[in-house]
Amino acid sequence: MTIPVSQPERVLARILDTSQPDTLLYCGDTASRVSEVWHGQREAVRLLALDTADPNARLPLDSVPDLAIITDTLEHLPYEEGALLLGQLRNYGTHQIAVLVPQTTDWGFTDFIALGFQRHADIESENGALTLYTYNLDTYNHKRAWNNPDNWANPEMWGKAWW
């Protein structure tokens, strides 16, 4: 007998397969199911769980996860609490973050863009349309062509004076 897997779970499983995290933080029902299956196949993975009612209360700041998966959470929190959660995960060095939110939530595209996330995919589920937003520390801050000595007024001073 096979266990039916929803489209959001398949998408999150693909993210796990791609990133191969050693430490995985999760919050929410869908994230919990996917994380437990992943942990069952790779017991060396360290799991960190957050309570969806108050995820900021037990955020492990002493351990930086390689990947954080947040589902079924932001739509139930005040905006400030959700922004605090995502900001802390990002600012404390979480390498990758994946967030699934319903398209009917108060969280919009610009809210995630302001936090450094990218819209990754729109996903259909049995409970309605979801949007996947991702953050990756490696691709967050791309190199800019203008940030080199050739485009400065005094290229000979590049790296010599700090003001």
Buried (B, 14 or more C-beta within 10 A) or exposed (E): EEEEEBEBBEBBBEBBEEBEBEBBBBBBEBBBBBBEBBBEEEEEBBBBBBEBEEBBEEBEEEEBBBBBBBBBBBBEBEEEBBBBBBEBBBEBEBBBBBBBBBEEBEBEEEBBEEBBBEEBEEBEBEEEEBBBBBBBEEEEEEEEEEEEEEEEEEEEEEEEEEE
